[in-house]
Amino acid sequence: MREIGLRDAEDAVIWDYAAKHGFAIVTKDADFRQRSFVLGHPPKIVWLRLGNCSTTEIETLLRSRAADIEEFLADEQKSFLIVS
């Protein structure tokens, strides 16, 4: 988010940017989960169900679930994926 100037942006701004530019949102924020249930997609949401953890732990989780995430992103019907 920092690279595109949205580091401190509100959720709605991030949501709109991701939808407009074809991005998925990978987040630990439950607000995006709720927004996904209400609005559907785009954008797709990958919700990380982790407690307090390091960036390395998040990277490890994402790498270990890469195939599942890729399958989810390719499925035009699905809008939300829980990764834990």
C-alpha positions as CSV (number, residue, x, y, z in Angstrom):
1,M,0.0,0.0,0.0
2,R,2.9,2.3,0.8
3,E,4.2,2.2,-2.8
4,I,0.9,3.4,-4.3
5,G,0.3,6.1,-1.7
6,L,-2.5,4.2,0.2
7,R,-0.7,3.3,3.4
8,D,-3.1,5.3,5.6
9,A,-6.1,5.1,3.3
10,E,-9.5,4.1,4.6
11,D,-10.8,0.6,3.7
12,A,-13.3,1.9,1.1
13,V,-10.5,3.7,-0.8
14,I,-8.3,0.5,-0.7
15,W,-11.3,-1.6,-1.8
16,D,-12.1,0.7,-4.7
17,Y,-8.5,0.9,-5.9
18,A,-8.2,-2.9,-5.8
19,A,-11.4,-3.4,-7.7
20,K,-10.6,-0.8,-10.3
21,H,-7.1,-2.2,-10.9
22,G,-7.8,-6.0,-10.8
23,F,-6.1,-6.7,-7.5
24,A,-7.0,-9.0,-4.7
25,I,-6.7,-7.8,-1.1
26,V,-4.7,-10.0,1.3
27,T,-5.5,-8.9,4.8
28,K,-5.8,-9.8,8.5
29,D,-8.5,-7.1,8.9
30,A,-12.0,-8.5,9.6
31,D,-13.6,-5.3,8.1
32,F,-12.6,-6.5,4.6
33,R,-14.3,-9.9,5.3
34,Q,-17.5,-8.1,6.2
35,R,-17.2,-5.8,3.1
36,S,-16.7,-8.9,0.9
37,F,-19.9,-10.5,2.3
38,V,-21.9,-7.4,1.7
39,L,-20.5,-6.2,-1.7
40,G,-19.1,-9.4,-3.2
41,H,-16.3,-9.1,-5.7
42,P,-14.2,-7.6,-7.2
43,P,-11.9,-7.4,-5.4
44,K,-11.4,-10.8,-4.1
45,I,-10.3,-11.1,-0.4
46,V,-7.7,-13.5,1.0
47,W,-8.3,-13.3,4.8
48,L,-5.3,-14.3,6.9
49,R,-6.4,-15.9,10.2
50,L,-3.3,-15.4,12.2
51,G,-2.7,-13.8,15.5
52,N,0.2,-11.6,16.3
53,C,3.0,-12.8,14.0
54,S,6.0,-11.8,12.0
55,T,6.2,-10.9,8.3
56,T,8.2,-14.1,7.9
57,E,5.4,-16.2,9.3
58,I,2.9,-14.6,7.0
59,E,5.3,-15.2,4.0
60,T,5.6,-18.9,5.1
61,L,1.8,-19.3,5.3
62,L,1.2,-17.7,1.9
63,R,3.9,-19.8,0.2
64,S,2.5,-23.0,1.8
65,R,-1.0,-22.1,0.5
66,A,0.1,-20.7,-2.9
67,A,-1.7,-23.4,-4.9
68,D,-5.0,-22.9,-3.0
69,I,-4.7,-19.1,-3.4
70,E,-4.0,-19.4,-7.1
71,E,-7.0,-21.7,-7.6
72,F,-9.2,-19.3,-5.6
73,L,-8.1,-16.3,-7.7
74,A,-8.8,-18.2,-10.9
75,D,-12.4,-19.1,-9.8
76,E,-14.7,-16.4,-11.1
77,Q,-17.5,-17.5,-8.6
78,K,-15.5,-17.2,-5.4
79,S,-14.9,-13.9,-3.7
80,F,-13.5,-14.8,-0.3
81,L,-10.8,-17.2,1.0
82,I,-9.7,-17.9,4.6
83,V,-6.1,-18.8,4.9
84,S,-4.9,-20.1,8.3
